[in-house]
Amino acid sequence: MSNMTPRNSAQKNAQGYFSKGEPKSDNLAKLQKKERAAVAANTARLRELRLAKEAAEKQANEAAGIDPLKRRKSARTIKSVVRMSY
């Protein structure tokens, strides 16, 4: 069946869809692995920076006597809803 030539465009499209793609080269796989490692390293670095910043802020808040559970309420005004009938 694979030796048959496509008769029309629909069959040609189907053959292209179901045929195996060409295998990935080793260079591409190595490049992707290297890129993933670089992204993972950057993510780990950023996470460490964020955790260090949060720890420093927590320490500063404790020294200033600010309770982390008490948060200031925002100064938003609540507008009343006006329903209009036509």
PyRosetta script that sets phi, psi and omega in degrees:
from pyrosetta import init, pose_from_sequence

init()
pose = pose_from_sequence("MSNMTPRNSAQKNAQGYFSKGEPKSDNLAKLQKKERAAVAANTARLRELRLAKEAAEKQANEAAGIDPLKRRKSARTIKSVVRMSY")
pose.set_psi(1, -32.4)
pose.set_omega(1, -179.7)
pose.set_phi(2, -73.5)
pose.set_psi(2, -15.4)
pose.set_omega(2, 178.9)
pose.set_phi(3, -82.4)
pose.set_psi(3, -8.5)
pose.set_omega(3, -177.5)
pose.set_phi(4, -75.5)
pose.set_psi(4, 142.9)
pose.set_omega(4, 176.3)
pose.set_phi(5, -89.3)
pose.set_psi(5, 146.0)
pose.set_omega(5, -179.7)
pose.set_phi(6, -66.1)
pose.set_psi(6, 139.4)
pose.set_omega(6, -177.7)
pose.set_phi(7, -90.4)
pose.set_psi(7, -35.4)
pose.set_omega(7, -177.6)
pose.set_phi(8, -140.0)
pose.set_psi(8, 177.9)
pose.set_omega(8, -175.8)
pose.set_phi(9, -66.8)
pose.set_psi(9, -34.4)
pose.set_omega(9, 179.4)
pose.set_phi(10, -64.2)
pose.set_psi(10, -43.5)
pose.set_omega(10, 179.5)
pose.set_phi(11, -67.9)
pose.set_psi(11, -37.2)
pose.set_omega(11, 178.5)
pose.set_phi(12, -63.5)
pose.set_psi(12, -42.8)
pose.set_omega(12, 177.8)
pose.set_phi(13, -64.0)
pose.set_psi(13, -40.9)
pose.set_omega(13, 179.5)
pose.set_phi(14, -64.8)
pose.set_psi(14, -41.8)
pose.set_omega(14, 179.2)
pose.set_phi(15, -63.3)
pose.set_psi(15, -39.9)
pose.set_omega(15, 178.0)
pose.set_phi(16, -66.5)
pose.set_psi(16, -33.8)
pose.set_omega(16, -178.8)
pose.set_phi(17, -72.4)
pose.set_psi(17, -41.6)
pose.set_omega(17, -174.2)
pose.set_phi(18, -93.1)
pose.set_psi(18, -8.9)
pose.set_omega(18, -179.8)
pose.set_phi(19, -75.0)
pose.set_psi(19, 155.5)
pose.set_omega(19, 179.1)
pose.set_phi(20, -72.6)
pose.set_psi(20, 139.9)
pose.set_omega(20, 175.3)
pose.set_phi(21, -77.3)
pose.set_psi(21, 166.7)
pose.set_omega(21, 178.5)
pose.set_phi(22, -72.5)
pose.set_psi(22, 142.8)
pose.set_omega(22, -176.8)
pose.set_phi(23, -65.8)
pose.set_psi(23, 148.9)
pose.set_omega(23, 178.7)
pose.set_phi(24, -70.5)
pose.set_psi(24, 142.9)
pose.set_omega(24, 179.2)
pose.set_phi(25, -76.8)
pose.set_psi(25, 160.2)
pose.set_omega(25, 178.7)
pose.set_phi(26, -66.1)
pose.set_psi(26, -33.5)
pose.set_omega(26, -179.8)
pose.set_phi(27, -65.0)
pose.set_psi(27, -39.8)
pose.set_omega(27, 179.6)
pose.set_phi(28, -65.2)
pose.set_psi(28, -42.5)
pose.set_omega(28, 179.3)
pose.set_phi(29, -63.8)
pose.set_psi(29, -40.6)
pose.set_omega(29, 179.1)
pose.set_phi(30, -66.4)
pose.set_psi(30, -40.1)
pose.set_omega(30, 179.7)
pose.set_phi(31, -64.2)
pose.set_psi(31, -43.4)
pose.set_omega(31, 179.1)
pose.set_phi(32, -64.3)
pose.set_psi(32, -40.5)
pose.set_omega(32, 179.5)
pose.set_phi(33, -64.1)
pose.set_psi(33, -40.5)
pose.set_omega(33, 179.1)
pose.set_phi(34, -65.1)
pose.set_psi(34, -42.1)
pose.set_omega(34, 178.8)
pose.set_phi(35, -64.7)
pose.set_psi(35, -42.2)
pose.set_omega(35, 178.4)
pose.set_phi(36, -63.1)
pose.set_psi(36, -38.4)
pose.set_omega(36, 178.4)
pose.set_phi(37, -65.3)
pose.set_psi(37, -39.9)
pose.set_omega(37, 179.3)
pose.set_phi(38, -65.1)
pose.set_psi(38, -41.6)
pose.set_omega(38, 178.9)
pose.set_phi(39, -66.1)
pose.set_psi(39, -40.9)
pose.set_omega(39, 179.2)
pose.set_phi(40, -64.8)
pose.set_psi(40, -39.5)
pose.set_omega(40, 179.1)
pose.set_phi(41, -66.0)
pose.set_psi(41, -41.1)
pose.set_omega(41, 179.1)
pose.set_phi(42, -65.8)
pose.set_psi(42, -40.7)
pose.set_omega(42, 178.3)
pose.set_phi(43, -62.9)
pose.set_psi(43, -42.4)
pose.set_omega(43, 179.0)
pose.set_phi(44, -64.5)
pose.set_psi(44, -39.7)
pose.set_omega(44, 179.2)
pose.set_phi(45, -64.0)
pose.set_psi(45, -44.7)
pose.set_omega(45, 179.8)
pose.set_phi(46, -65.6)
pose.set_psi(46, -36.9)
pose.set_omega(46, 178.2)
pose.set_phi(47, -63.8)
pose.set_psi(47, -43.4)
pose.set_omega(47, 178.7)
pose.set_phi(48, -62.0)
pose.set_psi(48, -41.4)
pose.set_omega(48, 178.2)
pose.set_phi(49, -63.2)
pose.set_psi(49, -42.5)
pose.set_omega(49, 180.0)
pose.set_phi(50, -64.2)
pose.set_psi(50, -44.2)
pose.set_omega(50, -179.4)
pose.set_phi(51, -65.6)
pose.set_psi(51, -37.0)
pose.set_omega(51, 177.6)
pose.set_phi(52, -66.6)
pose.set_psi(52, -40.0)
pose.set_omega(52, 178.8)
pose.set_phi(53, -64.6)
pose.set_psi(53, -44.3)
pose.set_omega(53, 179.5)
pose.set_phi(54, -63.3)
pose.set_psi(54, -39.5)
pose.set_omega(54, 179.1)
pose.set_phi(55, -65.9)
pose.set_psi(55, -40.2)
pose.set_omega(55, 178.9)
pose.set_phi(56, -66.1)
pose.set_psi(56, -41.0)
pose.set_omega(56, 177.9)
pose.set_phi(57, -64.5)
pose.set_psi(57, -40.1)
pose.set_omega(57, 179.2)
pose.set_phi(58, -63.8)
pose.set_psi(58, -42.3)
pose.set_omega(58, 179.6)
pose.set_phi(59, -65.4)
pose.set_psi(59, -40.4)
pose.set_omega(59, 178.9)
pose.set_phi(60, -66.7)
pose.set_psi(60, -38.9)
pose.set_omega(60, 178.6)
pose.set_phi(61, -67.3)
pose.set_psi(61, -38.0)
pose.set_omega(61, 177.7)
pose.set_phi(62, -66.4)
pose.set_psi(62, -38.3)
pose.set_omega(62, 179.4)
pose.set_phi(63, -67.9)
pose.set_psi(63, -33.2)
pose.set_omega(63, -179.9)
pose.set_phi(64, -84.4)
pose.set_psi(64, -10.0)
pose.set_omega(64, 178.4)
pose.set_phi(65, 83.1)
pose.set_psi(65, 22.1)
pose.set_omega(65, 179.0)
pose.set_phi(66, -88.3)
pose.set_psi(66, 128.3)
pose.set_omega(66, 178.6)
pose.set_phi(67, -80.6)
pose.set_psi(67, 122.0)
pose.set_omega(67, -177.2)
pose.set_phi(68, -68.2)
pose.set_psi(68, -20.1)
pose.set_omega(68, -179.6)
pose.set_phi(69, -81.6)
pose.set_psi(69, -25.5)
pose.set_omega(69, 177.5)
pose.set_phi(70, -87.0)
pose.set_psi(70, 119.3)
pose.set_omega(70, 177.9)
pose.set_phi(71, -116.4)
pose.set_psi(71, 146.4)
pose.set_omega(71, 178.2)
pose.set_phi(72, -71.3)
pose.set_psi(72, 141.5)
pose.set_omega(72, 175.0)
pose.set_phi(73, -78.8)
pose.set_psi(73, 141.1)
pose.set_omega(73, 179.8)
pose.set_phi(74, -71.9)
pose.set_psi(74, 156.2)
pose.set_omega(74, -176.5)
pose.set_phi(75, -91.3)
pose.set_psi(75, 43.0)
pose.set_omega(75, 178.1)
pose.set_phi(76, -79.8)
pose.set_psi(76, 143.5)
pose.set_omega(76, 174.9)
pose.set_phi(77, -99.7)
pose.set_psi(77, 140.3)
pose.set_omega(77, 179.5)
pose.set_phi(78, -95.3)
pose.set_psi(78, 119.3)
pose.set_omega(78, 179.8)
pose.set_phi(79, -86.4)
pose.set_psi(79, 139.0)
pose.set_omega(79, 177.7)
pose.set_phi(80, -76.8)
pose.set_psi(80, 148.6)
pose.set_omega(80, -179.2)
pose.set_phi(81, -86.5)
pose.set_psi(81, 127.6)
pose.set_omega(81, 179.0)
pose.set_phi(82, -107.1)
pose.set_psi(82, 118.5)
pose.set_omega(82, 178.6)
pose.set_phi(83, -96.8)
pose.set_psi(83, 130.0)
pose.set_omega(83, -177.8)
pose.set_phi(84, -112.5)
pose.set_psi(84, 137.2)
pose.set_omega(84, 175.3)
pose.set_phi(85, -113.4)
pose.set_psi(85, 142.5)
pose.set_omega(85, -177.3)
pose.set_phi(86, -110.7)
pose.dump_pdb("model.pdb")
